[in-house]
Structure formats: structure tokens, C-alpha cells
């Protein structure tokens, strides 16, 4: 066990104790579908942030208390400060009305973020940083900025498990700051793409038969979104998007699940201005292609897949706190991504054009009613795209599944 894995185990145990305290003090009995509120101090880890310290609030409720056939509504609020100096708040909601006639979801985020820029396309160039007179060479540079993002989907059921509706997003980022004293190249033109506002409206069509949106054990989710981002809406650039996100959860045996996901994204500028950095397709990090740093692969078009086998070891959903072993699970995962500036190149690519990653992890179920897990994963990228030809890897410790 290396140093980072040992630290992850230590902090996982620490956060388990905090979660137990929060559950005991603040959560109501959810067996009768009463409103359930969980609040606890939270600690997580990922390469992009280092350790995250903060407060996590989760509220589960029914908009129609007389209808228990609909899935529970959820509001999830998080406030974090990281050891890299970042701070942010993220508030997520998933609301179901009676008989799930309407499904309203979205999130609002704001904060100070440190990003890593490898360029657009596959990383390849060499960049020298100078800090206090010392030079170091890599294929990226780090920069910080402030941001605000509001995103929502408002859908109406039009058939069993099928929803259609509207999408809206408003995102602003700016106040860019290079973290190095100086660079061997001038990043001004590239960072200008991150001093931008994105404002878009679109349509959404999705099929959703998942039995649980936090940690499904069966069902499928297929989402198609088409949208237009316009200066007329308050944005900096005119461009359009088309995204497909398809996920399938296949029950195997004894609560084991095979989870599969494929994502296709197409983003094209409708004028001379390039798409803002935060509007491009990108991959990497805790929610997609674990093992690679977020933004390692960034371009107009993206094709990504992910597979994960989930093996819960717990055998009793009502296991008390001290029966630790009855809430443990393990996972193994494999994923890949291909990005391109031309949509047609995604589907004509050979296996050698993809970037692959694989890993494994531990799960601990802190809420057996909603099936919410504490997760700890370790992943390794197959390409040598990190720094000076190093193979990328990452330890991720958080609350909830990657997908």
C-alpha cells in the first residue's frame, strides 16, 4: 500500500465516523417515507483539488406525500475548501412531482478554481515554467479563475419512463491568473477563451428507468440534449451543442451490477469566435476517465465509454453501524476516450486513437435506504501524458458513484 492509498484509507475511516455522527443526529427514519435530512462535515480527495474540507447537506423528501410510487426528491448542497487553495459551493436538485409527471433537475456552482491546461486536442507540446528562478518542463500549465454556473432541465413525462423538456444554462468565468512566475510561451490568447460567458437554451429528451438515481441497481438512462448558446442570450460566443449520454445498469447475481456508459458530444462554433474553454468537451477526473487529470483531453467533439463492475459484499441492508463488513463493496472499472475537432473522426478512429484507463475501488454504504456510498478509487491511465512522459494516475475519495 503506497503513501497516498494509506492516507485515503485513514481519511475514509475518519469521514465514516463523521457520517455516522451526522446520520445519528440529524437523519429521520425514512422507512415511512418521512423527510430525511443528513448533514455532516465532509472530507474528500482527488488530484485536481488535493484534500477537500467542507460541509455536506442532503435532503430527501416527497413533493406529494400521498404518492409513494414516485422516486424521492433530493437537494444536495456542498461547501468546500481545498488544500490547493480552491473554494466552491455546489447545490444540486432532482425533483419529482406526483406520478413523476415533471422531473426538474439542475445545479448551481460558484467558486475559485485551479485548472490545468494541456491545450486543445491530445497533449503533446512542451512548456517550461519558471518559479523563483527554477525551470521545470511539462506539457501543461496551471491557472486559476473564478466562475459561476447555473444549469437546469425541466422535463415533462410524455410516456412511461420518457421525459421531454427544456434546458437552460448560464456560465461565467474570468479573472484568470497563471500560477507560475513565467512561462516559455504566451498563454494570453488561450486564456482569453476562459474569460467568457456562456448562455444557452435547448431541448432535452430522456429515457429513465433507473430504480435509484444515486446508486442504481437496474434500469437505464438515455439522454439527448440539443442546445444553442448565443450572444443574444448574454453570452460571448455563438455555438451549438448536441450530446448523447447513455447508461445501462445490468443486475447480475446477489446484488452485483454491471454499469455501462457511453457519451458522445458535438460542439461547433457558429461564427468566427472560438468556443469558450468551459464550453468545450473534456474528459478526465472523478466522474469520467478516472486516472487522467480533468481537462487532459479537451476538444470540440468527444466519444467516451466507461464500464464498472460493482460487487457489494454487504448482505444485510439493515446492518447496524458496528457490523462494518456488511456494508462494504468493491468495484473494478475500465474506460476510454477519443476527442477530435471533427465529428466524423470520432467514428473512424482505430483503437490506437483512444486513451484508456482502468482501476479499482472500495465502497461503504452510509445510507442503506438511498444506497449512498462513500467511495475510494485508484486509477491508472495507459498513456504517458502526465508531465515528462509519465503515466498518469489518481486516488479519488468522495461521496457517491462516478455514474
Secondary structure, DSSP 8 states (H G I E B T S, - for coil): --HHHHHHHHHHHHHHHHHHHHHHHH---TTTT--EEEEEEEEEEETTTEEEEEEEEEEEE-SSTT--SS--EEEEEEEEEETTS-EEEEEEEEEE-GGG-EEEEEEEEEEEEEEEE--SBS----EEEEETTEEEEES-EEEEEEEEEEEEEEEEEEETTEEEEEEEEEEEEEEEEESSSEESS--HHHHGGGSEEEEEEEEEEEEE--S-SSS-SSEEEEEEEEEEE-GGGT-S--EEEEEEEEEEEEE-STT-EEEEEEEEEEEEESSSS---GGGSEEE-STTSSTTS-TTSEEESEEEEEEEEEEEE----TT--TT-GGGGEEEEEEEEEEEEESSHHHHHS--GGGSEEEEEEEEEEEEETTTTEEEEEEEEEESS--BTTTB--EEEEEEES---
